[in-house]
């Protein structure tokens, strides 16, 4: 695009903006309506309504006539020069309650002090409002409700909010997490943005109305308004929106499901997946109390009933939190020490549907001093409303928790100390404990194979991270709920959790459609990979491996096939010990080859490798410090350089006793005169030219130590790669703000530097092995395990390849190297473990396809059942008037029809899936 074209576009845009600005200014005047008489021919048209269609002007009489039933419109009056605001109340318009349109009241009663405020979504209005004082008049609050105005008080109300304002704010808070304060201030500024005529403060009234609105709408949507015994008969969890894809006996499970074969191959289709987690962002400050601010919900939705919960927690105060025997899980080790000063609750714990990301009924509770096991137990298996009791007919439970390895250890022992009503018959259920996929790599190796969703049979491609997704949605509201009283906070969060569940239901059709199509592609690829793998394996070995893994799947107390079984684990420490033991044996036999009182041949080589490693570290640290290092950094580096030079000099003198040929390669002054200490050549046996003789014992010692060093380095590299991956994920998920991001980036950079250093160390070790192999006549078997390392291609975590997961990707060779020596046993063991993983990948995707089919069927069945349930609610309750009965029946019928329409919509998507 040329300069002239750009200039022309700019000029055209400027002209368009000027024309628009001209039209904006035109609207500030009367425009085309500057005539002397109104359309009625009575008076001059000097009034304009900002909310009616068009900029037409009317006279006083016409405005009053038009707005008799529109008291919340904004009117402006033309004074001959400009428009200014005027209220409909000042123009004589009054809103008469208790009568139909155009009918008069014989005894109108003005609101208290004739001072009535209505809060709408676009402003705060002072209106003239008259209640009906006739003999047959309804109470004032009923008169307000019948014109869709929600009163702030039950006695002499002076404030109300329109239904549309409350509904608008409720939806706004769901989507944007805006607070009531922000909404109220917006309405106030839309009323007056100058500070001259500020509307009377009704913020406290707004809070009260919104809270009551949330509760009433919750009860209405749960069908409690149709219950013959009313709200008082509400059962725990009855107001929670249920997950239609989870198994619900009598609602969406097929006939005879409970008599299915006992093999888990069929039973897993009817399993219930639960995910447990805690969120410390949902803390609450120690303000107000349950006496001052009681909750309207008494365990009716997601939060457990508060009194029973606190009573139980109080009875378990002396229970000691067992320390973690796995990785240092803060959730376990710091549960009794987490900072709680100034907090009434340090966070919230939850039990979610782990397959479909739904909040479960009666499964949320406040945490006290962190994530203690007894609190989590209460949320999962203890209260009368908890998941296991509400799912008593479901016999297969898969429970995911980021510290399941610790929490599950003594769960039944802990439960035996609880009151009897909090027990479950766990022996009658098949319960599997797992760790979510994102959290699993932070556990020790034993946990990574025993609690993995990737390896456990019957879980499909579930990842167990459902609670984290729910927290991501609710966390933005934490700043508001943090300052609330206990009851207000629970009621608000219950409402948000219900909306989260409802949005999930609305999107289920498209979500299942997408997941199923993706699963069909993945299952074919994974099965093909498995078949290709098995085609290259010996039939007898494959049969034995298959038997082992099937026995473990049936009984996980048997040896875990996903763990390496090679017994000759090679580490530098183990090799040093073996060499020292061999030298001790030689001394006992009188075959001492040591030429130095303190340093044996193996110690010489081992010390040389340590010096070589220190050289690499020093070189790397010097590069990191760079040219702009501080004086303190330079001083420390110089001290390290001098200390290392002295150690190398001492070691080199002893080296000459065992390797006299080095004297021809290094002069006595080389160590002292070399400017860069990391460039000093140590002349270890692997780096000697072939013309220089070297004792075979030294060559063998270095071979064994180098081989162990390579395996050790690979193990360290794998650890740091996983660490870096989780640092990135943690940063993306939790870190906010410049300071926190800077610190996080610093930690990630340190991990990157460590990966570079380990990659170089491994490459050096392997290069030495190549040279030693030629001098010792070694075959190339060792190269099957210790392959060349391409840092960009091979030094990658288990989860990589543009977001592909363990179940999708091809794994780098560094994750297939077991760390044992390169004999046939070690290679076969590595092949066995990799085959088990390939088989697990294929089977998990096959299970995922079956689970998705069953879940899609269950969703439609649940919607059909729910439609029938609403049909019954319409005729269940007897109301005091025909109008109330008609409204109740209409509401129930509307809800039933909505479920049927959703079921038809989901069926159509399922039909299109089958056709494609």
C-alpha positions in Angstrom: 0.0 0.0 0.0 1.4 3.3 -1.1 1.7 6.4 1.1 -0.9 8.2 -1.0 -3.4 5.3 -0.5 -2.7 5.4 3.3 -3.3 9.1 3.4 -6.5 8.8 1.5 -7.9 6.1 3.8 -6.9 8.3 6.8 -8.7 11.3 5.4 -11.8 9.3 4.6 -11.9 7.9 8.1 -11.4 11.4 9.6 -14.3 12.7 7.5 -16.6 9.8 8.7 -15.7 10.5 12.3 -16.5 14.2 11.9 -19.9 13.4 10.4 -20.6 11.1 13.3 -19.6 13.7 15.8 -21.9 16.2 14.1 -24.8 13.8 14.5 -24.0 13.3 18.2 -24.1 17.0 18.6 -27.4 17.3 16.6 -29.1 15.0 19.2 -28.2 17.6 21.9 -30.8 19.9 20.3 -34.4 19.4 19.2 -33.4 18.2 15.7 -36.4 17.8 13.4 -38.9 18.4 16.3 -38.8 22.1 16.9 -42.4 22.8 16.0 -44.6 25.0 18.2 -47.3 22.4 19.0 -47.2 18.8 20.1 -48.8 16.2 17.9 -51.9 16.4 20.2 -52.2 20.1 19.3 -52.5 21.1 22.9 -49.1 22.4 24.2 -45.6 23.0 23.0 -43.4 19.8 22.7 -40.6 20.3 25.2 -40.1 16.8 26.7 -38.0 14.0 25.3 -37.8 10.4 26.7 -34.4 8.9 26.6 -35.7 5.4 26.8 -38.6 5.5 24.2 -37.8 4.9 20.6 -36.8 7.9 18.6 -35.9 11.5 19.5 -39.5 12.9 19.2 -40.6 15.6 21.6 -43.9 15.7 23.4 -45.9 18.0 25.6 -46.5 17.5 29.3 -49.9 15.8 28.8 -48.6 13.4 26.2 -45.6 12.4 28.3 -47.8 11.7 31.3 -50.3 9.7 29.2 -47.5 7.7 27.5 -45.6 6.9 30.7 -48.5 6.0 33.1 -47.2 2.4 33.1 -43.5 3.3 32.4 -42.4 5.1 35.6 -38.7 4.2 35.1 -38.0 6.1 31.9 -35.7 9.1 31.9 -37.2 12.4 30.7 -35.4 15.5 29.6 -37.0 19.0 29.3 -36.1 21.7 26.8 -35.7 25.1 28.4 -35.2 27.0 25.2 -31.4 26.6 25.1 -30.7 23.0 26.2 -32.1 19.9 27.8 -32.0 19.1 31.5 -33.2 16.1 33.6 -36.7 16.0 35.1 -38.4 13.1 36.9 -41.7 11.6 36.0 -42.7 11.9 39.7 -42.3 15.7 39.5 -44.5 15.6 36.4 -47.3 14.0 38.4 -47.0 10.4 37.4 -47.8 7.9 40.2 -47.6 4.2 40.1 -50.8 2.6 41.6 -50.4 -0.9 43.0 -53.1 -3.5 43.7 -55.2 -2.8 40.7 -55.2 -3.6 37.0 -54.4 -1.0 34.3 -56.7 2.0 34.0 -58.7 1.1 37.1 -58.8 3.5 40.1 -58.2 2.8 43.7 -60.7 4.2 46.2 -58.1 4.3 49.0 -54.5 4.9 47.6 -51.8 4.9 50.3 -48.6 6.7 49.4 -45.4 4.9 50.3 -43.8 5.8 53.6 -43.0 9.6 53.5 -43.8 9.4 49.8 -40.2 8.5 49.3 -39.9 5.4 47.3 -36.8 4.3 45.4 -36.7 1.7 42.6 -33.3 0.2 41.5 -33.3 -0.7 37.8 -30.5 -2.1 35.7 -29.9 1.3 34.1 -30.5 3.7 37.0 -31.9 4.5 40.5 -35.3 6.2 40.3 -37.4 8.1 42.9 -41.0 7.4 42.0 -44.4 8.3 43.2 -45.9 5.1 44.4 -49.3 4.3 46.0 -50.2 1.1 47.6 -53.8 -0.1 47.6 -55.6 0.5 50.8 -58.9 -1.1 49.9 -60.5 -3.7 52.2 -59.5 -6.5 49.9 -55.9 -5.2 49.4 -53.0 -7.6 49.6 -50.0 -6.8 51.9 -47.6 -4.2 50.5 -44.9 -6.7 49.6 -47.3 -8.8 47.6 -48.5 -5.7 45.7 -44.9 -5.0 44.8 -44.1 -8.5 43.8 -47.1 -8.6 41.5 -45.7 -5.8 39.4 -42.2 -7.5 39.4 -40.8 -5.2 42.0 -38.7 -6.9 44.8 -39.1 -5.2 48.1 -36.1 -4.5 50.3 -38.1 -5.0 53.6 -41.3 -6.7 54.6 -42.6 -3.8 56.7 -43.3 -0.4 55.1 -40.9 -0.9 52.2 -39.3 2.2 50.8 -37.0 0.5 48.3 -37.5 -2.1 45.7 -35.5 -3.5 42.7 -37.0 -4.5 39.4 -36.9 -8.2 38.6 -34.9 -7.4 35.5 -32.3 -5.5 37.5 -31.8 -8.5 39.9 -31.8 -10.9 37.0 -29.4 -8.8 35.0 -26.9 -8.4 37.9 -27.1 -12.1 38.7 -26.2 -13.0 35.1 -23.5 -10.3 35.1 -21.9 -11.6 38.2 -21.9 -15.2 36.8 -20.1 -14.1 33.6 -17.9 -11.2 34.7 -17.8 -11.8 38.5 -18.7 -8.2 39.1 -19.6 -7.4 42.7 -22.9 -5.9 43.9 -21.0 -2.7 44.8 -19.8 -2.3 41.2 -23.2 -2.9 39.8 -24.9 -0.5 42.3 -22.3 2.2 41.6 -22.8 1.8 37.8 -26.6 2.3 38.2 -25.9 5.3 40.5 -23.6 6.9 38.0 -26.0 6.3 35.1 -28.5 8.2 37.2 -26.2 11.1 38.0 -22.6 11.3 36.9 -21.9 14.8 38.3 -22.2 14.4 42.0 -24.8 17.2 42.2 -27.9 15.1 42.5 -26.6 11.8 43.9 -29.4 9.3 44.5 -30.1 8.2 48.0 -27.9 5.4 49.1 -29.6 2.0 48.9 -26.5 -0.2 48.6 -27.3 -2.2 51.8 -30.8 -2.7 50.6 -29.5 -3.9 47.2 -27.3 -6.5 49.0 -30.2 -7.8 51.0 -32.6 -8.0 48.0 -30.0 -9.7 45.8 -29.3 -12.4 48.5 -33.0 -13.1 48.9 -33.5 -13.2 45.1 -30.7 -15.8 44.7 -32.3 -18.0 47.4 -35.9 -17.7 46.1 -34.8 -18.4 42.5 -32.7 -21.4 43.6 -35.7 -22.8 45.4 -38.0 -22.2 42.5 -35.6 -23.8 40.0 -35.2 -26.9 42.3 -39.0 -27.4 42.4 -39.2 -26.6 46.1 -42.0 -24.1 45.5 -44.1 -27.0 44.3 -43.3 -29.2 47.3 -46.5 -29.9 49.4 -44.6 -29.2 52.6 -42.9 -26.1 51.2 -39.3 -24.9 51.7 -39.1 -26.4 55.2 -39.1 -29.9 53.6 -36.0 -29.2 51.5 -33.5 -32.0 51.8 -29.7 -31.6 51.9 -28.4 -31.0 48.4 -31.9 -30.8 46.9 -31.2 -27.4 45.3 -28.0 -28.4 43.5 -28.0 -28.8 39.8 -27.0 -32.5 39.2 -24.7 -33.9 36.6 -26.8 -35.7 34.1 -23.9 -37.8 32.8 -23.0 -39.3 36.2 -24.8 -42.5 37.2 -28.1 -41.9 39.1 -29.9 -45.1 40.0 -33.6 -44.8 39.0 -32.9 -41.8 36.8 -30.5 -42.6 34.0 -29.2 -46.2 34.5 -30.6 -49.0 32.3 -32.6 -51.8 33.7 -30.4 -54.6 35.1 -27.3 -52.4 35.3 -26.6 -53.6 38.9 -26.6 -57.2 37.8 -24.0 -56.7 35.2 -21.0 -59.1 35.2 -18.7 -58.6 38.1 -15.7 -58.1 35.8 -14.6 -54.5 35.8 -14.6 -54.6 32.0 -18.4 -53.9 32.2 -18.8 -52.5 35.7 -16.6 -49.5 34.9 -19.3 -48.0 32.7 -21.4 -47.4 35.8 -18.6 -46.0 38.0 -18.7 -42.7 39.8 -15.7 -40.5 39.4 -15.0 -38.1 42.2 -12.3 -35.4 42.3 -11.2 -33.8 45.6 -9.3 -30.5 46.0 -8.9 -27.5 48.2 -8.7 -23.8 47.2 -6.9 -21.4 49.5 -8.0 -18.4 47.5 -11.5 -18.8 48.8 -10.4 -17.7 52.3 -12.8 -15.6 54.4 -11.7 -12.9 56.8 -12.9 -13.1 60.4 -15.8 -10.7 60.0 -19.3 -11.1 61.2 -20.6 -14.5 62.5 -23.2 -17.1 61.8 -25.4 -15.5 64.4 -25.3 -12.1 62.8 -25.2 -13.4 59.2 -26.8 -16.8 59.0 -27.0 -18.6 55.7 -30.4 -18.9 54.0 -29.1 -22.2 52.6 -28.9 -24.9 55.3 -27.0 -27.4 53.3 -29.6 -27.2 50.6 -27.1 -26.9 47.7 -23.3 -27.4 47.8 -22.0 -26.2 51.1 -22.5 -28.8 53.8 -24.8 -27.9 56.8 -22.6 -25.7 58.9 -23.5 -26.7 62.4 -23.0 -30.4 61.8 -19.7 -29.7 60.0 -18.3 -27.5 62.7 -19.4 -29.9 65.4 -17.6 -32.8 63.7 -14.4 -30.8 63.1 -14.5 -29.7 66.7 -14.7 -33.3 67.8 -11.6 -34.1 65.7 -9.4 -31.2 66.9 -6.9 -33.5 68.6 -6.5 -35.7 65.6 -2.8 -35.5 64.5 -2.1 -34.9 60.9 0.3 -37.6 59.7 3.4 -36.3 57.8 3.7 -37.2 54.1 6.0 -40.1 53.3 5.8 -39.2 49.6 7.1 -35.8 48.2 6.9 -32.9 50.6 3.2 -32.2 50.1 2.4 -28.8 51.7 -1.3 -29.9 51.8 -0.3 -32.6 54.2 2.8 -31.4 56.1 1.5 -27.8 56.6 -2.1 -28.6 57.3 -1.8 -27.9 61.0 0.5 -24.9 60.5 -1.0 -22.9 57.6 -1.3 -19.2 58.4 -4.8 -18.5 59.6 -4.4 -15.2 61.4 -7.3 -12.9 60.8 -9.1 -15.6 58.8 -12.3 -17.4 59.8 -11.7 -19.9 56.9 -8.4 -20.5 55.2 -10.1 -21.7 52.1 -12.6 -24.2 50.8 -12.5 -27.9 50.0 -14.7 -29.6 47.4 -15.7 -32.9 45.9 -16.4 -32.6 42.2 -17.6 -34.9 39.4 -14.1 -35.8 38.0 -15.4 -36.8 34.6 -17.7 -33.8 33.8 -16.4 -31.0 36.0 -19.6 -30.6 38.0 -19.8 -29.5 41.7 -21.5 -32.3 43.7 -24.3 -31.7 46.2 -23.2 -31.1 49.8 -19.6 -31.4 49.0 -18.1 -28.0 49.8 -16.8 -26.9 53.2 -14.7 -24.3 54.7 -11.1 -25.2 55.7 -9.7 -24.5 59.1 -5.9 -24.3 59.3 -5.4 -25.9 55.9 -6.3 -29.1 54.2 -6.6 -31.6 57.1 -7.5 -35.2 56.3 -10.5 -35.2 58.7 -12.0 -32.2 56.9 -11.7 -33.9 53.5 -13.1 -37.1 55.0 -16.1 -35.3 56.2 -16.7 -33.8 52.7 -16.4 -37.1 51.0 -17.8 -39.9 53.2 -19.0 -38.5 56.5 -22.1 -36.3 56.4 -25.6 -37.6 55.7 -25.5 -35.6 52.5 -22.1 -36.6 51.2 -21.5 -38.3 47.9 -21.0 -41.9 49.0 -24.3 -42.0 50.8 -26.2 -40.3 48.0 -24.6 -42.8 45.6 -25.2 -45.8 47.7 -26.4 -47.8 44.8 -23.2 -47.2 42.8 -20.7 -49.8 43.7 -17.6 -48.6 41.8 -16.0 -45.4 42.9 -12.8 -43.8 41.5 -11.6 -41.0 43.8 -9.0 -38.6 42.6 -7.0 -36.4 45.1 -3.7 -34.7 44.6 -2.4 -36.3 47.9 -4.4 -39.6 47.5 -1.3 -41.6 48.2 -1.3 -40.2 51.8 -4.9 -39.6 52.4 -6.0 -43.1 51.4 -3.6 -44.9 53.7 -5.6 -44.8 56.8 -9.0 -43.6 55.6 -10.9 -46.5 56.9 -9.1 -46.4 60.3 -9.9 -42.7 60.6 -13.5 -43.4 59.7 -13.8 -46.0 62.4 -13.2 -43.3 65.0 -16.1 -41.2 63.6 -19.6 -41.4 65.0 -21.5 -44.4 63.6 -23.8 -42.3 61.4 -20.7 -41.2 59.4 -19.6 -44.7 58.4 -20.0 -46.3 55.0 -19.8 -50.0 54.0 -16.6 -49.7 52.0 -16.2 -53.4 51.8 -19.3 -53.5 49.6 -17.8 -51.1 47.1 -14.9 -51.2 44.7 -13.0 -48.0 45.5 -9.9 -46.9 43.6 -7.7 -44.0 44.7 -5.9 -42.0 42.1 -3.8 -38.8 41.7 -4.7 -36.2 39.1 -2.5 -36.3 36.0 -1.1 -32.8 36.4 -0.1 -33.4 40.0 1.3 -36.9 39.6 4.8 -36.1 38.4 5.4 -34.2 41.7 5.1 -37.6 43.5 7.8 -40.2 44.1 8.2 -42.9 41.4 6.2 -45.5 43.4 3.1 -43.2 43.4 3.5 -42.4 39.7 2.9 -46.0 38.8 0.4 -46.9 41.5 -2.0 -44.0 41.4 -1.8 -43.1 37.7 -5.0 -42.5 35.6 -2.9 -43.7 32.6 -2.3 -47.1 34.1 -5.4 -48.0 36.2 -8.0 -50.1 34.3 -11.5 -48.7 33.8 -10.9 -45.0 34.0 -10.7 -44.1 30.4 -9.0 -40.8 29.6 -10.1 -39.1 32.8 -7.5 -36.7 34.2 -8.9 -36.0 37.7 -8.3 -32.2 37.4 -12.0 -31.2 37.4 -11.7 -29.2 40.7 -8.9 -27.1 39.2 -11.2 -26.1 36.3 -13.9 -25.2 38.7 -11.6 -23.1 40.8 -10.5 -21.2 37.7 -14.1 -20.1 37.2 -14.8 -19.1 40.8 -11.4 -17.6 41.8 -12.2 -14.1 40.3 -15.1 -13.7 42.8 -12.8 -14.6 45.8 -11.9 -10.9 46.4 -15.6 -10.2 47.0 -16.5 -13.2 49.1 -13.4 -12.8 51.2 -15.0 -9.8 52.9 -18.5 -11.3 53.3 -20.1 -12.7 56.4 -20.3 -16.5 56.6 -23.9 -16.9 55.5 -23.7 -14.4 52.6 -20.5 -16.0 51.3 -21.9 -19.5 51.3 -25.2 -18.4 49.6 -23.3 -16.5 47.0 -20.9 -19.3 46.2 -23.8 -21.8 46.1 -25.4 -19.7 43.5 -22.3 -19.5 41.4 -21.7 -23.2 41.7 -25.2 -23.9 40.4 -24.6 -21.6 37.4 -21.4 -23.4 36.7 -23.2 -26.7 36.6 -26.0 -25.4 34.5 -23.6 -24.0 31.9 -22.0 -27.4 31.8 -25.4 -29.0 31.0 -26.1 -26.6 28.2 -22.7 -27.3 26.6 -22.8 -31.1 27.1 -24.1 -31.9 23.6 -21.2 -30.1 21.8 -18.6 -31.2 24.4 -19.5 -34.9 24.1 -19.7 -34.6 20.3 -16.2 -33.1 20.1 -14.7 -35.5 22.6 -16.2 -38.6 21.0 -15.0 -37.7 17.5 -11.5 -37.0 18.9 -11.5 -40.3 20.8 -12.3 -42.3 17.7 -9.3 -41.0 16.0 -7.0 -41.4 19.0 -8.1 -45.0 19.8 -7.3 -46.1 16.2 -3.8 -44.5 16.4 -3.0 -46.0 19.8 -4.2 -49.5 18.8 -2.1 -49.4 15.7 0.9 -48.3 17.7 0.3 -51.2 20.1 0.0 -53.7 17.2 3.1 -52.5 15.6 5.0 -52.7 18.9 3.7 -56.3 19.6 4.7 -57.4 16.1 8.3 -56.8 17.0 8.2 -58.8 20.3 8.7 -62.5 21.0 5.4 -64.3 21.4 6.3 -66.2 24.6 7.6 -63.0 26.3 4.5 -61.1 25.2 2.2 -63.7 26.6 4.0 -63.6 30.0 3.9 -59.8 30.1 0.2 -59.8 29.3 -0.5 -62.3 32.0 1.4 -60.2 34.5 -0.4 -57.0 33.7 -3.8 -58.7 33.7 -3.1 -60.2 37.1 -2.1 -56.8 38.5 -5.2 -55.2 37.0 -7.3 -57.8 38.8 -5.3 -57.5 42.1 -3.1 -54.5 42.5 -1.3 -56.0 45.5 0.6 -58.0 43.0 3.9 -56.7 41.5 3.3 -53.5 39.5 4.2 -54.2 35.9 4.8 -50.5 35.2 7.8 -50.5 37.5 11.2 -51.6 36.4 12.4 -54.9 37.9 16.0 -55.0 36.8 18.1 -55.6 39.9 21.4 -54.2 38.8 20.7 -50.5 39.2 23.8 -48.5 38.3 24.8 -45.3 40.1 28.1 -43.6 40.7 27.8 -44.2 44.4 27.1 -47.9 43.8 30.1 -48.2 41.5 32.4 -46.4 43.9 31.3 -48.8 46.6 31.9 -51.8 44.4 35.3 -50.6 43.4 36.3 -49.9 47.0 35.1 -53.3 48.1 37.1 -55.0 45.3 40.2 -53.0 46.3 39.8 -54.1 49.9 39.6 -57.7 48.8 42.8 -57.2 46.8 44.6 -55.8 49.8 43.5 -58.8 51.9 44.9 -61.1 49.3 48.2 -59.1 49.2 47.6 -57.8 45.7 47.6 -54.1 46.6 48.1 -52.0 43.5 47.9 -48.6 45.2 50.9 -46.4 44.8 49.7 -43.8 47.3 48.8 -44.3 51.0 45.5 -42.4 50.8 44.5 -42.5 47.1 43.8 -45.8 45.4 43.4 -46.1 41.6 39.6 -46.0 41.8 39.7 -43.0 44.1 42.0 -41.3 41.6 39.6 -41.7 38.7 36.5 -40.9 40.8 38.2 -37.7 42.1 39.2 -36.8 38.5 35.6 -37.0 37.4 34.5 -34.8 40.3 37.1 -32.2 39.3 35.9 -32.4 35.7 32.4 -31.7 36.9 33.5 -28.8 39.0 35.3 -27.3 35.9 32.0 -27.5 34.0 30.1 -25.8 36.8 32.6 -23.1 37.2 32.6 -22.4 33.4 28.8 -22.3 33.4 28.5 -20.0 36.4 31.1 -17.6 34.9 29.0 -17.4 31.7 25.8 -16.7 33.7 27.5 -14.0 35.7 28.6 -12.3 32.5 30.7 -9.2 32.0 28.5 -7.1 34.3 28.9 -9.2 37.5 29.0 -7.4 40.8 32.2 -7.2 42.8 30.8 -9.7 45.3 30.0 -12.1 42.5 33.5 -11.7 41.0 35.1 -12.2 44.4 33.3 -15.5 44.9 34.2 -16.7 41.4 37.9 -15.9 42.0 37.8 -17.8 45.3 36.3 -20.9 43.6 38.9 -20.6 40.7 41.8 -20.6 43.2 40.4 -23.4 45.3 39.8 -25.6 42.2 43.3 -24.8 40.8 44.9 -26.0 44.1 42.8 -29.2 44.1 43.7 -30.0 40.5 47.4 -29.4 41.2 47.3 -31.8 44.2 45.4 -34.4 42.2 47.8 -34.1 39.2 50.8 -34.9 41.4 49.2 -38.2 42.5 48.1 -38.9 38.9 51.7 -39.0 37.8 52.2 -42.0 40.1 49.6 -44.0 38.3 49.9 -42.5 34.8 53.5 -41.4 34.3 52.9 -40.9 30.6 50.9 -37.8 31.4 54.3 -36.0 32.2 54.9 -35.9 28.4 51.6 -34.2 27.8 51.6 -31.7 30.6 54.5 -29.5 31.8 54.8 -28.7 35.6 53.7 -25.1 35.0 50.6 -25.8 32.8 48.2 -25.8 35.8 49.5 -22.6 37.3 49.8 -20.7 34.0 46.5 -21.7 32.4 44.3 -18.5 32.5 41.0 -20.3 32.7 41.0 -23.1 35.2 38.1 -24.9 33.4 40.4 -25.3 30.3 43.0 -27.3 32.2 43.2 -30.8 30.7 43.0 -33.5 33.4 44.2 -36.2 31.0 41.9 -38.9 32.4 42.4 -42.3 30.7 39.6 -41.7 28.2 41.3 -38.5 26.9 44.8 -40.0 26.5 46.1 -40.4 23.0 46.5 -44.1 21.9 50.3 -43.7 21.8 50.3 -43.0 25.6 50.1 -46.2 27.6 47.6 -46.6 30.4 47.0 -49.4 32.9 43.9 -51.4 32.0 42.7 -51.2 35.6 42.4 -47.4 35.3 40.6 -47.7 31.9 38.1 -50.2 33.4 37.6 -48.0 36.5 36.8 -45.0 34.3 34.5 -47.1 32.1 32.4 -48.2 35.1 32.3 -44.8 36.6 31.6 -43.1 33.3 28.7 -45.5 32.6 27.2 -44.9 36.0 27.7 -41.2 35.6 25.8 -41.3 32.3 22.8 -43.1 34.0 22.9 -40.7 36.9 22.9 -37.7 34.6 20.0 -39.1 32.6 18.1 -39.6 35.9 18.8 -36.0 37.0 17.9 -34.7 33.6 14.5 -36.4 33.7 13.8 -34.9 37.1 14.7 -31.4 36.0 12.7 -31.7 32.8 9.6 -32.6 34.7 10.3 -29.9 37.2 10.5 -27.3 34.4 7.3 -28.5 32.8 5.4 -28.1 36.1 7.0 -24.8 36.8 5.6 -23.5 33.5 2.2 -25.0 34.2 2.1 -23.6 37.7 3.2 -20.1 36.5 0.5 -20.1 33.8 -2.2 -21.2 36.3 -1.4 -19.4 39.5 1.1 -16.6 39.1 -0.2 -13.1 38.7 1.5 -9.8 38.9 4.9 -8.5 37.7 6.8 -9.3 40.9 5.6 -12.8 41.1 6.1 -13.4 37.4 9.7 -12.1 37.6 10.5 -14.5 40.5 8.9 -17.4 38.6 10.8 -16.6 35.5 14.0 -16.6 37.5 13.3 -20.1 38.9 12.4 -21.4 35.4 15.7 -19.9 34.0 17.6 -21.8 36.7 15.9 -25.0 35.6 16.8 -24.2 31.9 20.5 -23.7 32.9 20.5 -26.9 34.8 19.1 -28.8 31.8 21.9 -27.3 29.6 24.5 -28.3 32.1 23.2 -31.9 32.5 23.0 -32.3 28.7 26.6 -31.3 28.3 27.6 -33.6 31.2 25.8 -36.6 29.6 27.4 -35.8 26.2 30.9 -35.6 27.8 30.3 -39.0 29.6 29.1 -40.7 26.5 32.0 -39.3 24.4 34.4 -40.7 27.0 32.7 -44.1 26.8 33.1 -44.2 23.1 36.8 -43.7 23.4 37.1 -46.2 26.3 35.1 -48.8 24.4 37.6 -48.8 21.5 40.6 -49.2 23.9 38.9 -51.9 26.0 37.4 -53.8 23.0 33.8 -53.3 24.2 30.9 -54.2 21.9 28.1 -51.7 21.1 25.4 -53.2 23.4 25.8 -50.3 25.8 24.8 -47.8 23.1 21.3 -49.3 23.0 20.6 -47.6 26.3 23.0 -44.7 26.2 22.1 -43.1 22.9 23.3 -39.7 21.5 21.4 -36.9 23.1 19.8 -34.2 20.9 18.9 -31.6 23.4 16.1 -30.0 21.4 14.5 -33.4 20.4 15.3 -35.7 23.3 15.5 -33.5 26.4 11.8 -33.1 26.6 9.3 -33.8 29.5 6.8 -36.6 29.3 4.1 -34.0 28.3 5.2 -32.2 25.3 4.7 -32.2 21.5 2.4 -29.1 21.3 0.3 -30.1 24.2 0.0 -33.8 23.5 -0.5 -35.8 26.7 1.0 -39.1 27.8 -1.8 -40.9 26.1 -1.1 -39.4 22.7 2.6 -38.8 22.3 5.7 -40.7 21.2 8.1 -40.8 24.2 11.7 -39.7 24.0 14.3 -42.5 24.4 15.5 -40.9 27.7 12.3 -42.0 29.4 12.7 -45.6 28.2 16.2 -46.0 29.7 15.7 -47.8 33.0 19.0 -46.8 34.6 20.3 -50.4 34.8 23.3 -51.7 33.1 23.1 -52.6 29.5 22.8 -56.4 29.8 19.9 -58.3 28.2 17.9 -58.3 31.4 17.9 -54.5 31.6 16.9 -54.2 27.9 14.1 -56.7 28.2 12.8 -55.0 31.4 12.7 -51.6 29.6 10.8 -53.2 26.7 8.4 -54.8 29.1 7.6 -51.5 30.9 7.2 -49.6 27.6 4.9 -52.3 26.2 2.8 -52.1 29.3 2.5 -48.3 28.8 1.6 -48.7 25.1 -1.0 -51.3 26.0 -2.4 -49.0 28.7 -2.6 -46.1 26.3 -4.6 -48.1 23.8 -6.9 -49.6 26.5 -7.6 -46.2 28.1 -8.7 -44.8 24.8 -10.9 -47.8 24.1 -12.5 -47.3 27.5 -12.9 -43.6 26.8 -15.0 -44.4 23.7 -17.2 -46.7 25.7 -17.6 -44.3 28.6 -18.5 -41.4 26.2 -21.2 -43.5 24.5 -22.7 -44.5 27.9 -22.5 -40.9 29.2 -24.2 -39.5 26.1 -27.0 -42.1 26.6 -27.2 -41.2 30.3 -27.5 -37.4 29.6 -30.6 -38.0 27.3 -32.1 -40.5 29.8 -31.6 -38.0 32.7 -33.3 -35.2 30.8 -36.2 -37.4 29.9 -36.6 -38.4 33.5 -36.3 -34.8 34.7 -39.0 -33.7 32.3 -41.3 -36.4 33.7 -40.4 -35.3 37.2 -41.4 -31.7 36.4 -44.7 -32.9 34.9 -45.5 -34.4 38.3 -44.5 -31.3 40.2 -47.1 -29.2 38.4 -50.0 -31.1 40.1 -48.3 -32.0 43.3 -49.0 -29.0 45.5 -52.4 -27.3 46.4 -52.2 -23.5 46.2 -54.6 -21.0 47.7 -55.7 -19.4 44.4 -56.5 -20.4 40.9 -53.9 -17.9 39.6 -51.1 -19.5 41.8 -52.1 -23.0 40.6 -52.0 -21.9 37.0 -48.6 -20.2 37.5 -47.2 -23.3 39.2 -48.5 -25.6 36.5 -47.1 -23.3 33.8 -43.7 -23.1 35.4 -43.5 -26.9 35.8 -44.6 -27.4 32.2 -42.1 -24.9 30.9 -39.3 -26.6 32.8 -40.4 -30.0 31.5 -40.6 -28.8 27.9 -37.1 -27.2 28.3 -35.7 -30.6 29.3 -37.4 -32.3 26.4 -36.1 -29.7 23.9 -32.6 -30.2 25.3 -32.9 -34.0 25.0 -34.1 -33.7 21.4 -31.2 -31.3 20.6 -28.6 -33.7 22.1 -30.2 -36.6 20.3 -29.9 -34.7 17.0 -26.2 -34.2 17.7 -25.8 -37.9 18.5 -27.6 -38.8 15.3 -25.3 -36.6 13.2 -22.3 -38.1 15.0 -23.4 -41.6 13.9 -24.0 -40.5 10.3 -20.5 -39.0 10.0 
